[in-house]
Amino acid sequence: MSFDAMLPVIFMVLLGIAMLVYVALDGYDLGVGMLMPFASNTEKDTLVASIGPFWDANETWLVLGVGLLLIAFPRAQGVILGALYLPVAVMLLGLILRGVAFDFRVKAHDDHRAIWNVVFAAGSVIASMAQGWMLGKYVTGLQDSWATDLFAALISLALPGAYILLGSTWLILKTEGALQLRAIDWARRAWPLFIAGFCLISIVTPIASTTVRDRWFALPEFFALVPIPLMSALALAAIRGLLNSHRIQGKLCWAPFVLMLLVLLLGFFGLAYSIFPFIVVDQITIWQAASSAATLKIILAGAAFAIPAIGAYTVLAYRVFRGKATELSYA
């Protein structure tokens, strides 16, 4: 395959990486936001402090992904965002509510801060459910029917559960003492809900999408794909085992979060295999949707600078603010 023919593949990989990093990083802070109603007032401040230095950087990956879709695959961008304009608007509303609440709770009086805490949690729920709906519609090829709507509704309920478990494991990593014990309890409660959603989606997805069914149950490819669900199951079982161990209150506090990231990575590989080479499932391939080779080469030169810069900024933020979250204070 020539370099020109490989360019759409390269950009599909970059787009996939951007969206995977976004889901992994913004997923945990959306999860933390959804846990706000279950925390005391003092704990709410620590929850916000645990994500405060990172959440803006996390959302940068969403902007990058949408930008790559827009300029590298303009035909697909029109189809995808045209079909999903309403859930996209709802997601943006949720993210805006989160941003406004995050800043306003800083200056609010004590009797008003509770309102902004509710807004922050509500924005997290709205954004998470909207993302789940979009994922469900995307997997089923953006088809408009009661069956695809039901499937999208199922994903919109399951994805917040995944984010809550991810957010709980983040808090296990970033907190200590009584709040860390609360985070462990939240993770224990979220784990069976996530497993139920995970298993149900694994069963329903091949039914909802013939493309996914044909990819996963064809022989001999089926045997090569077995390690993906097997490793996911082992990682989830390991998380449950760790949640019952006192060791995650100490040196292994990072392990549940890393294992959840592994589950997301395996899910991403499974989804990528299921839909490639389509960028709009069953409708448009990456080569049909891509910009011209000359345009992609220019974009690639810009991406070679922008993506490492965003990556370096993200790594720097996590390095500078590593360690346990400290008490929230404002100058």
C-alpha positions as CSV (number, residue, x, y, z in Angstrom):
1,M,0.0,0.0,0.0
2,S,1.4,3.4,-1.0
3,F,1.9,6.2,1.5
4,D,-1.0,8.2,0.0
5,A,-3.3,5.2,0.5
6,M,-2.0,4.8,4.1
7,L,-2.7,8.4,5.0
8,P,-6.4,7.8,5.9
9,V,-5.4,4.9,8.0
10,I,-2.8,7.0,9.9
11,F,-5.5,9.7,10.6
12,M,-8.0,7.1,11.7
13,V,-5.4,5.8,14.2
14,L,-4.8,9.4,15.4
15,L,-8.5,10.0,15.7
16,G,-8.9,6.8,17.6
17,I,-6.1,7.6,20.0
18,A,-7.5,11.1,20.7
19,M,-11.0,9.7,21.5
20,L,-9.6,6.8,23.6
21,V,-7.5,9.2,25.7
22,Y,-10.5,11.5,26.1
23,V,-12.8,8.7,27.3
24,A,-10.1,7.4,29.7
25,L,-9.2,10.8,31.1
26,D,-12.4,12.8,31.0
27,G,-14.3,9.6,31.9
28,Y,-12.8,9.5,35.4
29,D,-13.6,13.2,36.1
30,L,-17.1,12.8,34.8
31,G,-17.4,9.8,37.2
32,V,-16.1,11.9,40.1
33,G,-18.7,14.5,39.2
34,M,-21.5,11.9,39.4
35,L,-20.2,10.8,42.8
36,M,-20.6,14.4,44.3
37,P,-24.1,13.8,45.7
38,F,-22.8,10.9,47.8
39,A,-20.0,12.9,49.5
40,S,-20.2,15.2,52.5
41,N,-19.5,19.0,52.0
42,T,-15.9,18.6,53.0
43,E,-15.5,15.6,50.8
44,K,-17.0,17.4,47.9
45,D,-14.2,19.9,48.0
46,T,-11.6,17.1,48.0
47,L,-13.3,15.5,45.0
48,V,-13.1,18.8,43.1
49,A,-9.5,19.2,44.2
50,S,-8.6,15.7,42.8
51,I,-9.7,16.6,39.3
52,G,-9.2,20.4,39.3
53,P,-5.7,20.5,37.7
54,F,-6.6,18.0,35.0
55,W,-10.1,18.3,33.7
56,D,-9.4,21.2,31.2
57,A,-6.5,19.2,29.8
58,N,-8.6,16.1,29.5
59,E,-11.2,17.8,27.4
60,T,-8.5,19.1,25.0
61,W,-8.4,15.5,23.6
62,L,-12.1,15.8,22.6
63,V,-11.4,19.0,20.8
64,L,-8.5,17.3,19.0
65,G,-10.6,14.3,18.0
66,V,-13.4,16.5,16.6
67,G,-10.9,18.6,14.8
68,L,-9.2,15.6,13.2
69,L,-12.7,14.3,12.1
70,L,-13.6,17.7,10.6
71,I,-10.4,18.3,8.5
72,A,-9.3,14.7,7.7
73,F,-12.7,13.1,7.1
74,P,-15.0,16.0,6.0
75,R,-17.6,13.7,4.4
76,A,-17.9,11.6,7.5
77,Q,-18.0,14.6,9.7
78,G,-21.1,15.9,7.9
79,V,-22.9,12.6,8.2
80,I,-21.9,11.8,11.8
81,L,-22.5,15.3,13.3
82,G,-25.6,15.7,11.1
83,A,-27.2,12.6,12.5
84,L,-26.0,13.3,16.1
85,Y,-26.5,17.0,16.3
86,L,-29.0,16.8,19.1
87,P,-27.0,14.5,21.5
88,V,-23.9,16.5,20.6
89,A,-25.8,19.7,21.7
90,V,-26.9,17.9,24.9
91,M,-23.3,16.8,25.6
92,L,-22.0,20.3,25.2
93,L,-24.7,21.6,27.5
94,G,-23.6,19.1,30.1
95,L,-19.9,20.1,29.7
96,I,-20.9,23.8,29.9
97,L,-22.9,23.2,33.1
98,R,-19.8,21.4,34.6
99,G,-17.5,24.3,33.6
100,V,-19.8,27.0,34.9
101,A,-20.5,25.1,38.2
102,F,-16.8,24.4,38.7
103,D,-15.9,28.1,38.6
104,F,-19.0,29.5,40.3
105,R,-18.8,27.2,43.3
106,V,-15.4,28.8,44.1
107,K,-17.0,32.2,44.8
108,A,-20.4,31.1,46.0
109,H,-21.5,31.5,49.6
110,D,-22.0,28.4,51.6
111,D,-25.8,28.4,51.2
112,H,-25.4,28.7,47.4
113,R,-22.5,26.3,46.9
114,A,-24.9,23.3,47.3
115,I,-26.7,24.5,44.2
116,W,-23.5,24.5,42.1
117,N,-22.6,21.1,43.4
118,V,-25.9,19.8,42.1
119,V,-25.3,21.5,38.8
120,F,-21.8,20.0,38.5
121,A,-23.2,16.5,39.2
122,A,-26.1,17.0,36.8
123,G,-23.8,18.2,34.0
124,S,-21.6,15.1,34.5
125,V,-24.7,12.9,34.2
126,I,-26.0,14.7,31.1
127,A,-22.6,14.6,29.3
128,S,-22.1,10.9,30.1
129,M,-25.5,9.8,29.0
130,A,-25.2,11.9,25.8
131,Q,-21.9,10.2,25.0
132,G,-23.4,6.8,25.6
133,W,-26.3,7.6,23.2
134,M,-23.9,8.8,20.5
135,L,-21.8,5.6,20.9
136,G,-24.8,3.4,20.6
137,K,-26.1,5.2,17.5
138,Y,-22.6,5.2,15.9
139,V,-22.1,1.4,16.4
140,T,-25.4,0.7,14.7
141,G,-24.5,2.8,11.7
142,L,-26.5,5.9,12.7
143,Q,-29.7,4.1,11.7
144,D,-33.0,5.5,12.9
145,S,-35.3,2.8,14.3
146,W,-36.8,1.8,17.6
147,A,-34.3,-1.1,17.8
148,T,-31.3,1.2,17.4
149,D,-32.8,3.8,19.7
150,L,-33.3,1.1,22.3
151,F,-29.7,0.0,21.9
152,A,-28.4,3.6,22.2
153,A,-30.6,4.1,25.3
154,L,-28.9,1.0,26.8
155,I,-25.4,2.4,26.1
156,S,-26.5,5.7,27.6
157,L,-27.3,4.0,30.8
158,A,-24.2,1.8,30.9
159,L,-21.5,4.3,30.1
160,P,-22.2,6.5,33.2
161,G,-21.8,3.3,35.3
162,A,-18.4,2.7,33.7
163,Y,-17.4,6.3,34.4
164,I,-18.5,6.0,38.0
165,L,-16.4,2.9,38.5
166,L,-13.5,4.7,36.8
167,G,-14.0,7.8,38.9
168,S,-14.1,5.7,42.1
169,T,-10.8,4.0,41.3
170,W,-9.3,7.5,40.6
171,L,-10.3,8.6,44.0
172,I,-8.8,5.5,45.6
173,L,-5.5,6.6,43.9
174,K,-5.8,10.3,44.8
175,T,-7.3,10.3,48.3
176,E,-6.5,8.8,51.7
177,G,-8.1,8.1,55.0
178,A,-11.8,8.2,55.4
179,L,-12.5,9.5,51.9
180,Q,-10.4,6.7,50.4
181,L,-12.5,4.2,52.3
182,R,-15.6,5.8,50.9
183,A,-14.2,5.6,47.4
184,I,-13.5,1.9,47.9
185,D,-17.1,1.4,49.0
186,W,-18.3,3.4,46.0
187,A,-16.2,1.2,43.7
188,R,-17.6,-1.9,45.3
189,R,-21.1,-0.8,44.7
190,A,-20.4,0.4,41.1
191,W,-18.6,-2.8,40.1
192,P,-21.6,-5.2,39.9
193,L,-23.6,-2.5,38.0
194,F,-20.7,-2.1,35.5
195,I,-20.4,-5.9,35.1
196,A,-24.2,-6.2,34.4
197,G,-24.0,-3.4,31.8
198,F,-20.8,-4.8,30.3
199,C,-22.3,-8.3,29.9
200,L,-25.6,-7.1,28.6
201,I,-23.9,-4.9,26.0
202,S,-21.6,-7.7,25.0
203,I,-24.7,-9.8,24.3
204,V,-26.8,-7.2,22.6
205,T,-24.2,-5.5,20.4
206,P,-23.8,-8.5,18.0
207,I,-27.6,-8.7,17.8
208,A,-27.9,-4.9,17.0
209,S,-25.1,-4.8,14.4
210,T,-24.7,-7.4,11.7
211,T,-21.2,-6.0,11.0
212,V,-20.1,-6.6,14.5
213,R,-21.6,-10.1,14.6
214,D,-19.9,-11.1,11.3
215,R,-16.5,-9.8,12.5
216,W,-16.5,-11.4,15.9
217,F,-18.1,-14.8,15.1
218,A,-16.3,-15.6,11.8
219,L,-13.9,-18.5,11.9
220,P,-11.0,-18.7,12.4
221,E,-10.9,-15.0,13.5
222,F,-13.1,-15.8,16.5
223,F,-10.3,-17.7,18.2
224,A,-7.8,-14.9,17.7
225,L,-10.3,-12.4,19.3
226,V,-11.0,-14.6,22.4
227,P,-8.1,-13.0,24.4
228,I,-9.8,-9.5,24.3
229,P,-12.9,-10.5,26.3
230,L,-10.9,-13.0,28.4
231,M,-8.3,-10.3,29.4
232,S,-11.2,-7.9,30.1
233,A,-12.8,-10.4,32.4
234,L,-9.6,-11.1,34.2
235,A,-8.9,-7.4,34.7
236,L,-12.4,-6.9,36.1
237,A,-12.0,-9.9,38.4
238,A,-8.7,-8.5,39.6
239,I,-10.3,-5.1,40.3
240,R,-12.9,-6.9,42.5
241,G,-10.2,-8.8,44.3
242,L,-8.3,-5.6,45.0
243,L,-11.4,-3.9,46.3
244,N,-11.6,-6.5,49.0
245,S,-7.9,-6.1,49.9
246,H,-6.5,-3.6,52.4
247,R,-3.5,-3.3,50.1
248,I,-5.2,-0.7,47.9
249,Q,-5.2,1.7,50.8
250,G,-1.4,1.8,50.4
251,K,1.1,1.0,47.7
252,L,-1.5,-0.7,45.4
253,C,-3.8,2.3,45.3
254,W,-3.0,2.8,41.7
255,A,-3.8,-0.8,40.6
256,P,-7.7,-0.6,40.2
257,F,-7.4,2.6,38.1
258,V,-4.8,1.1,35.8
259,L,-6.8,-2.1,35.4
260,M,-9.9,0.0,34.5
261,L,-7.8,1.8,31.9
262,L,-6.8,-1.6,30.5
263,V,-10.5,-2.6,30.2
264,L,-11.1,0.6,28.2
265,L,-8.1,-0.1,26.0
266,L,-9.3,-3.6,25.3
267,G,-12.8,-2.3,24.5
268,F,-11.3,0.2,22.1
269,F,-9.4,-2.5,20.3
270,G,-12.6,-4.6,20.0
271,L,-14.5,-1.6,18.6
272,A,-11.8,-0.7,16.2
273,Y,-11.6,-4.3,14.9
274,S,-15.4,-4.3,14.6
275,I,-15.8,-1.3,12.4
276,F,-12.6,-1.0,10.3
277,P,-12.3,0.2,7.6
278,F,-15.6,2.1,8.0
279,I,-15.7,5.5,9.6
280,V,-19.5,5.5,9.3
281,V,-20.4,1.9,9.9
282,D,-21.8,0.1,6.8
283,Q,-21.9,3.4,4.9
284,I,-18.6,5.2,4.3
285,T,-15.0,3.8,4.5
286,I,-12.1,5.9,5.6
287,W,-10.8,6.2,2.0
288,Q,-14.2,7.4,0.8
289,A,-14.4,10.0,3.5
290,A,-10.8,11.3,3.6
291,S,-9.6,14.6,2.2
292,S,-7.2,14.6,-0.7
293,A,-3.7,13.1,-0.2
294,A,-2.2,16.6,-0.6
295,T,-4.4,18.0,2.1
296,L,-3.8,15.1,4.4
297,K,0.0,15.6,4.1
298,I,-0.3,19.2,5.2
299,I,-2.6,18.3,8.1
300,L,-0.2,15.5,9.1
301,A,2.7,18.0,9.3
302,G,0.5,20.1,11.7
303,A,-0.6,17.0,13.7
304,A,3.1,16.0,14.1
305,F,3.6,19.2,16.1
306,A,0.1,19.6,17.8
307,I,-0.4,16.0,19.1
308,P,3.0,15.7,20.8
309,A,2.5,19.2,22.3
310,I,-0.9,18.2,23.7
311,G,0.5,14.9,24.9
312,A,3.5,16.7,26.6
313,Y,1.2,19.2,28.3
314,T,-1.0,16.4,29.6
315,V,1.9,14.4,30.9
316,L,3.4,17.5,32.5
317,A,0.1,18.3,34.3
318,Y,-0.2,14.8,35.7
319,R,3.5,14.9,36.8
320,V,3.3,18.3,38.5
321,F,0.1,17.4,40.4
322,R,0.9,13.8,41.1
323,G,0.4,12.4,44.6
324,K,-2.7,12.7,46.9
325,A,-5.2,15.5,46.5
326,T,-4.7,18.2,49.1
327,E,-7.3,20.3,50.8
328,L,-9.1,22.6,48.4
329,S,-8.1,26.2,48.9
330,Y,-8.3,29.4,46.8
331,A,-6.1,32.4,46.8
